[in-house]
Amino acid sequence: MIDTLGYIIMGIGVIFDLFGCVGLIRFPDVYNRLQASTKCVTLGTFSIMLGIFLISGFDATGIKALLCGVFVLISSPVAAHALAKGAYKSGVNLWSGSIVDHYGEDTKQEPQIDKE
């Protein structure tokens, strides 16, 4: 029963990872792509690792999978935030369809919207 639940959770994780990959291809600018990859891939990869833990149990493989999942859950959003902040500060333009620039409003900067 636990094995079946593990495989279901792993399948859901693979679907989330696929949605993240589609978001990387389809979204127009670096900020939207970071959002898609961070949310989908973090949840997807953590689900896969959780499924491996459920299948393996409390042996070496299961504990390693759980630790890797927790590490991804913590580090991926932090890394995406750092990348987005660095891209914004280095002048990477927002997509022309962007409506709001909250970071520019907070720092009292003019929005850098791409004029396509």
Residue pairs with C-beta under 8 A, 6 or more apart in sequence:
2 54
2 55
3 54
3 55
5 54
6 50
6 51
6 52
6 53
6 54
6 55
7 51
7 55
8 51
9 47
9 48
9 50
9 51
9 54
10 47
10 48
10 51
10 52
10 55
11 51
12 44
12 47
13 43
13 44
13 45
13 46
13 47
13 48
13 49
13 50
13 51
14 44
14 48
15 44
16 40
16 41
16 43
16 44
16 47
17 40
17 41
17 44
17 45
17 48
18 44
19 36
19 40
19 44
20 36
20 37
20 39
20 40
20 41
20 44
22 36
23 32
23 33
23 35
23 36
23 37
23 40
24 33
24 36
24 37
27 33
27 35
27 36
28 95
28 97
29 92
29 93
29 94
29 95
29 98
29 114
30 83
30 84
30 87
30 92
31 84
31 87
31 88
31 92
31 94
31 95
32 95
34 80
34 83
34 84
35 80
37 80
38 76
38 77
38 80
41 76
42 72
42 73
42 76
42 77
45 69
45 72
45 76
46 69
46 70
46 72
46 73
48 69
49 65
49 66
49 68
49 69
49 72
50 65
50 66
50 69
52 61
52 62
52 65
53 62
53 63
53 65
53 66
53 69
54 62
55 62
56 62
56 65
85 103
88 103
88 104
88 112
91 112
92 112
93 112
93 113
93 114
94 101
94 111
94 112
94 113
94 114
95 113
95 114
96 113
96 114
96 115
96 116
98 111
98 113
101 111
101 112
101 113
103 109
104 110
104 111
104 112
